[in-house]
């Protein structure tokens, strides 16, 4: 999840509301008959990459290999998802879309996407937990180009001064003990994002899942334990009050001041970590009773919208297979600071950059937010989750009461 890409989740929620009407370019262009000539349209959520970028060149190059021109349009994720819904209604969806993984289920429910099996796209080499975010009723509707997730960055100087060995942090108890030592030594403990948006839910999920929490039962004892952990940290001064307003970006900026022992953040901060000016390390987020907590997977899926001109699919398949080839996956995931979705390319990544090794293990333990049949139920659940986190950390309600209210609200909306 590249800064969470400002996901479509909040925008479509349960209603699939469309925020704007646009004149979408026809997927047929000069090729309404569906032959292998002409222009093929591709939408992605990377407006930061223009045609001269490595990503832009890669997309164009895959079109050239397929004997066609790819017309690429980049936009914010929320705009992309909303325009995809509108374009499908108007019968002019693009040939291919790269969408944030939680959005796949929303587009499937709207009847927009093709199954990968119907297109003959192979997914057997993709790690099941990464592919899971794009699976509905046992069928995959896209191919992930990579994944990112969360872990704990730590400041080596602060831990050394406080007498904390990061290798000894195995569970919540040892992590909390480390935070207390850091505070006693006059430094700050841990910073994270608890903002009232999907970013807050994204950062809370490793602790929720790491306690054994169930998204269909937000207020069970395990979920309450996770929220109580965060509440206790804030109450004891082990985490700052401003986590309530922190995005993942501002949380990183706090950690980058060099005053905090730990910062929960993602692979996308690796380049910034190298510029932080102090030695850092990375450990997986610990589960309540030990082991790595499952963190949510972020990242995008290449998807193929339904087309009236079905003859276009053969060329579309060639373009998609080019984008997800091992060589291109390695280059793309390096550009995006993603972990590849296949073990073979992951090994190549670690060979090139040993700093990615803990991220490979973190991604291996991660899970999709919409997996296990949640699909479009997740946005409703997530909104109530972040509302509960805000309520508890601000002191408005106890963790139990906050999650009781969240579960009741999910029931009413479900």
Buried (B, 14 or more C-beta within 10 A) or exposed (E): BBBBBBBBBBBBBEEBEBEEEEEBBBBBBEBEEBBBEBBBBBBBBBEEBEEEBEBBEBBBBBBEEBEBBBBBBBBBBBBBBBBBBBBBEEEBBBBBBBBBBBBBBBBBBBEBBBBBEEBEBEBEEBBEBBBBBBBBEEEBBBBBBBBBBBBBBBBEBBBEBBEBEBEEBBBBEBBBBBBBBBBEBEBBBBBBBBBBBBBBBBBBBBBBBBBBBEBBEBBBEBBBBBBBBBBEBBEEEBBBBBBBBBBBBBBBBBBBBBEBBBBBBBBBBBEBBEEBEEEBBBBBBBBBEEEBBBBBBBBBBBBBBBBEBEEBBBBBBBBBBBBBBEEBBBBBBBBBBBBBBBEEBBEBBBEEEEBBEBBBBBBBBBBBBBBBEBBBBBBBBBBBBBBBBBBBBBEEBBBBBBBBBBBEBBEEBE
